[in-house]
C-alpha cells in the first residue's frame, strides 16, 4: 500500500509520491478555516493600509466560516472521542496480529482451534 499506485495533481499515473506527501502535509482541519480567513483579512488590511481592503468574497467566506465553526468543532470533538474509545476495543486475537514483530500464531491454527475449518 505504501508503494503506490500514485497519481499527480491532474490524476495521471506518477512514479513518485511527491503529490501525496504534499497533500498529507497540509493538515487541513475544518476548525482552522476561521483562523485562516481572519489571517487573510488582516494581511489584506495591512497591505492596503486600511483603505477599502475587504472584498465581498472575503466577507462571505468569513461569515460562512464563522457560521460553520461550531459544527466543525463538534465534528472534530466527536471524532477525537470516537478515536480514543475505539483504541482498546479490538479482540486479543486481532491485536496480537498487529504487533511489529509479527504474529506468534498462524491463522490456520487459529481457525482450527475455533472450529472454523474451511
C-alpha atoms as an extended CHARMM CRD file, in Angstrom:
* protein
*
       118  EXT
         1         1  UNK       CA              0.0000000000        0.0000000000        0.0000000000  PROA      1               0.0000000000
         2         2  UNK       CA              2.8940000000        2.3630000000        0.6800000000  PROA      2               0.0000000000
         3         3  UNK       CA              4.3900000000        1.5670000000       -2.7070000000  PROA      3               0.0000000000
         4         4  UNK       CA              1.7600000000        3.0250000000       -4.9800000000  PROA      4               0.0000000000
         5         5  UNK       CA             -0.0870000000        3.4510000000       -7.2160000000  PROA      5               0.0000000000
         6         6  UNK       CA              0.4840000000        7.2020000000       -7.1630000000  PROA      6               0.0000000000
         7         7  UNK       CA             -1.0770000000        9.9780000000       -9.1620000000  PROA      7               0.0000000000
         8         8  UNK       CA             -0.1200000000       13.5760000000       -9.8470000000  PROA      8               0.0000000000
         9         9  UNK       CA             -2.2750000000       16.6750000000       -9.3180000000  PROA      9               0.0000000000
        10        10  UNK       CA             -4.0570000000       16.0800000000      -12.6460000000  PROA      10              0.0000000000
        11        11  UNK       CA             -4.9510000000       12.4670000000      -11.8430000000  PROA      11              0.0000000000
        12        12  UNK       CA             -2.3820000000       10.9210000000      -14.1660000000  PROA      12              0.0000000000
        13        13  UNK       CA             -0.2700000000        7.9710000000      -13.0760000000  PROA      13              0.0000000000
        14        14  UNK       CA              3.0250000000        9.0100000000      -11.4810000000  PROA      14              0.0000000000
        15        15  UNK       CA              6.1140000000        7.0880000000      -10.3720000000  PROA      15              0.0000000000
        16        16  UNK       CA              6.6210000000        9.4670000000       -7.4150000000  PROA      16              0.0000000000
        17        17  UNK       CA              4.5720000000       10.0100000000       -4.2610000000  PROA      17              0.0000000000
        18        18  UNK       CA              5.5090000000       13.7110000000       -4.0090000000  PROA      18              0.0000000000
        19        19  UNK       CA              1.9450000000       14.9410000000       -4.6200000000  PROA      19              0.0000000000
        20        20  UNK       CA              0.5090000000       12.5900000000       -1.9890000000  PROA      20              0.0000000000
        21        21  UNK       CA              3.0840000000       13.7520000000        0.5570000000  PROA      21              0.0000000000
        22        22  UNK       CA              2.3140000000       17.3970000000       -0.1890000000  PROA      22              0.0000000000
        23        23  UNK       CA             -1.4070000000       16.7860000000        0.3590000000  PROA      23              0.0000000000
        24        24  UNK       CA             -0.8000000000       14.9370000000        3.6330000000  PROA      24              0.0000000000
        25        25  UNK       CA              1.4910000000       17.7250000000        4.8450000000  PROA      25              0.0000000000
        26        26  UNK       CA             -1.3140000000       20.2900000000        4.5410000000  PROA      26              0.0000000000
        27        27  UNK       CA             -3.1020000000       19.0400000000        7.7050000000  PROA      27              0.0000000000
        28        28  UNK       CA             -6.2640000000       20.9620000000        6.8840000000  PROA      28              0.0000000000
        29        29  UNK       CA             -8.9000000000       20.8630000000        9.5930000000  PROA      29              0.0000000000
        30        30  UNK       CA            -12.3160000000       22.4790000000        9.2420000000  PROA      30              0.0000000000
        31        31  UNK       CA            -11.8450000000       24.3210000000       12.5450000000  PROA      31              0.0000000000
        32        32  UNK       CA             -8.8010000000       26.0900000000       11.0710000000  PROA      32              0.0000000000
        33        33  UNK       CA            -10.8050000000       27.7690000000        8.3060000000  PROA      33              0.0000000000
        34        34  UNK       CA            -11.9610000000       30.6240000000       10.5420000000  PROA      34              0.0000000000
        35        35  UNK       CA             -8.4200000000       31.4350000000       11.6600000000  PROA      35              0.0000000000
        36        36  UNK       CA             -7.2490000000       31.3190000000        8.0390000000  PROA      36              0.0000000000
        37        37  UNK       CA             -9.9980000000       33.7440000000        6.9930000000  PROA      37              0.0000000000
        38        38  UNK       CA             -9.0550000000       36.1520000000        9.7980000000  PROA      38              0.0000000000
        39        39  UNK       CA             -5.3930000000       35.9290000000        8.8400000000  PROA      39              0.0000000000
        40        40  UNK       CA             -6.1710000000       36.6080000000        5.1680000000  PROA      40              0.0000000000
        41        41  UNK       CA             -8.2980000000       39.6460000000        6.0310000000  PROA      41              0.0000000000
        42        42  UNK       CA             -5.5850000000       41.0010000000        8.3680000000  PROA      42              0.0000000000
        43        43  UNK       CA             -2.9440000000       40.5880000000        5.6450000000  PROA      43              0.0000000000
        44        44  UNK       CA             -5.1120000000       42.4390000000        3.1190000000  PROA      44              0.0000000000
        45        45  UNK       CA             -5.7320000000       45.2210000000        5.6400000000  PROA      45              0.0000000000
        46        46  UNK       CA             -2.0100000000       45.6370000000        6.3130000000  PROA      46              0.0000000000
        47        47  UNK       CA             -1.2050000000       45.6080000000        2.5840000000  PROA      47              0.0000000000
        48        48  UNK       CA             -3.8820000000       48.1800000000        1.7070000000  PROA      48              0.0000000000
        49        49  UNK       CA             -3.1910000000       50.4700000000        4.6330000000  PROA      49              0.0000000000
        50        50  UNK       CA             -6.7870000000       50.1690000000        5.8080000000  PROA      50              0.0000000000
        51        51  UNK       CA             -8.3390000000       51.6020000000        2.6400000000  PROA      51              0.0000000000
        52        52  UNK       CA            -11.1520000000       49.5070000000        1.1330000000  PROA      52              0.0000000000
        53        53  UNK       CA             -9.3830000000       46.2190000000        1.7610000000  PROA      53              0.0000000000
        54        54  UNK       CA            -12.4280000000       43.9960000000        2.4160000000  PROA      54              0.0000000000
        55        55  UNK       CA            -13.9780000000       42.4420000000       -0.6620000000  PROA      55              0.0000000000
        56        56  UNK       CA            -17.3860000000       40.8130000000       -0.7730000000  PROA      56              0.0000000000
        57        57  UNK       CA            -15.9340000000       37.3430000000       -1.1190000000  PROA      57              0.0000000000
        58        58  UNK       CA            -13.7440000000       37.8780000000        1.9670000000  PROA      58              0.0000000000
        59        59  UNK       CA            -16.7890000000       38.9210000000        3.9920000000  PROA      59              0.0000000000
        60        60  UNK       CA            -18.8370000000       35.9790000000        2.6960000000  PROA      60              0.0000000000
        61        61  UNK       CA            -16.0690000000       33.4720000000        3.4730000000  PROA      61              0.0000000000
        62        62  UNK       CA            -15.5600000000       34.9050000000        6.9480000000  PROA      62              0.0000000000
        63        63  UNK       CA            -19.2770000000       34.7830000000        7.7450000000  PROA      63              0.0000000000
        64        64  UNK       CA            -19.5640000000       31.2620000000        6.3640000000  PROA      64              0.0000000000
        65        65  UNK       CA            -16.5810000000       30.0910000000        8.4000000000  PROA      65              0.0000000000
        66        66  UNK       CA            -17.9960000000       31.8040000000       11.4790000000  PROA      66              0.0000000000
        67        67  UNK       CA            -21.3810000000       30.1480000000       10.9360000000  PROA      67              0.0000000000
        68        68  UNK       CA            -19.9340000000       26.6550000000       10.4480000000  PROA      68              0.0000000000
        69        69  UNK       CA            -17.2560000000       26.8570000000       13.1720000000  PROA      69              0.0000000000
        70        70  UNK       CA            -19.4150000000       25.3540000000       15.9580000000  PROA      70              0.0000000000
        71        71  UNK       CA            -20.4650000000       22.4850000000       13.6920000000  PROA      71              0.0000000000
        72        72  UNK       CA            -16.8640000000       21.8260000000       12.6730000000  PROA      72              0.0000000000
        73        73  UNK       CA            -15.7260000000       21.9370000000       16.3040000000  PROA      73              0.0000000000
        74        74  UNK       CA            -18.3990000000       19.4290000000       17.3610000000  PROA      74              0.0000000000
        75        75  UNK       CA            -17.4130000000       17.1530000000       14.4680000000  PROA      75              0.0000000000
        76        76  UNK       CA            -13.7360000000       17.2660000000       15.4490000000  PROA      76              0.0000000000
        77        77  UNK       CA            -14.5260000000       16.6870000000       19.1150000000  PROA      77              0.0000000000
        78        78  UNK       CA            -16.7660000000       13.7170000000       18.3070000000  PROA      78              0.0000000000
        79        79  UNK       CA            -14.1130000000       12.2280000000       16.0320000000  PROA      79              0.0000000000
        80        80  UNK       CA            -11.4210000000       12.5390000000       18.7240000000  PROA      80              0.0000000000
        81        81  UNK       CA            -13.6440000000       10.9150000000       21.3500000000  PROA      81              0.0000000000
        82        82  UNK       CA            -14.5020000000        8.0760000000       18.9740000000  PROA      82              0.0000000000
        83        83  UNK       CA            -10.8030000000        7.5010000000       18.2320000000  PROA      83              0.0000000000
        84        84  UNK       CA             -9.9660000000        7.3260000000       21.9350000000  PROA      84              0.0000000000
        85        85  UNK       CA            -12.8440000000        4.9880000000       22.7500000000  PROA      85              0.0000000000
        86        86  UNK       CA            -12.0580000000        2.5580000000       19.9420000000  PROA      86              0.0000000000
        87        87  UNK       CA             -8.3690000000        2.0430000000       20.7580000000  PROA      87              0.0000000000
        88        88  UNK       CA             -8.6760000000       -0.8730000000       23.1470000000  PROA      88              0.0000000000
        89        89  UNK       CA            -11.8610000000       -2.4890000000       21.8620000000  PROA      89              0.0000000000
        90        90  UNK       CA            -10.2030000000       -4.8800000000       19.4430000000  PROA      90              0.0000000000
        91        91  UNK       CA            -10.2430000000       -8.5460000000       20.4290000000  PROA      91              0.0000000000
        92        92  UNK       CA             -6.9490000000      -10.0160000000       21.6070000000  PROA      92              0.0000000000
        93        93  UNK       CA             -6.7680000000      -12.2660000000       18.5410000000  PROA      93              0.0000000000
        94        94  UNK       CA             -6.6770000000       -9.1430000000       16.3560000000  PROA      94              0.0000000000
        95        95  UNK       CA             -4.2610000000       -7.0630000000       18.4320000000  PROA      95              0.0000000000
        96        96  UNK       CA             -1.8320000000       -9.9760000000       18.5810000000  PROA      96              0.0000000000
        97        97  UNK       CA             -1.6060000000       -9.8880000000       14.7880000000  PROA      97              0.0000000000
        98        98  UNK       CA             -0.8150000000       -6.1440000000       14.7610000000  PROA      98              0.0000000000
        99        99  UNK       CA              2.4840000000       -6.3320000000       16.6520000000  PROA      99              0.0000000000
       100       100  UNK       CA              5.5380000000       -5.0090000000       14.8170000000  PROA      100             0.0000000000
       101       101  UNK       CA              7.4120000000       -8.2970000000       15.1550000000  PROA      101             0.0000000000
       102       102  UNK       CA              4.5140000000      -10.1720000000       13.5830000000  PROA      102             0.0000000000
       103       103  UNK       CA              2.0250000000      -12.6880000000       14.9030000000  PROA      103             0.0000000000
       104       104  UNK       CA              3.0990000000      -15.6340000000       17.0400000000  PROA      104             0.0000000000
       105       105  UNK       CA              0.4760000000      -17.9940000000       15.6290000000  PROA      105             0.0000000000
       106       106  UNK       CA             -0.6670000000      -18.9210000000       12.1680000000  PROA      106             0.0000000000
       107       107  UNK       CA             -4.1760000000      -18.1170000000       11.0100000000  PROA      107             0.0000000000
       108       108  UNK       CA             -4.7860000000      -21.7270000000       10.0160000000  PROA      108             0.0000000000
       109       109  UNK       CA             -4.0610000000      -22.8340000000       13.6010000000  PROA      109             0.0000000000
       110       110  UNK       CA             -6.4790000000      -20.2660000000       14.9970000000  PROA      110             0.0000000000
       111       111  UNK       CA             -9.1870000000      -21.3860000000       12.5950000000  PROA      111             0.0000000000
       112       112  UNK       CA             -8.7480000000      -25.0000000000       13.6480000000  PROA      112             0.0000000000
       113       113  UNK       CA             -8.8750000000      -24.0600000000       17.3580000000  PROA      113             0.0000000000
       114       114  UNK       CA            -12.1720000000      -22.2740000000       16.9010000000  PROA      114             0.0000000000
       115       115  UNK       CA            -13.6580000000      -24.9620000000       14.6610000000  PROA      115             0.0000000000
       116       116  UNK       CA            -13.6740000000      -22.8350000000       11.5390000000  PROA      116             0.0000000000
       117       117  UNK       CA            -12.1830000000      -25.4610000000        9.2330000000  PROA      117             0.0000000000
       118       118  UNK       CA            -12.5580000000      -24.4150000000        5.6640000000  PROA      118             0.0000000000
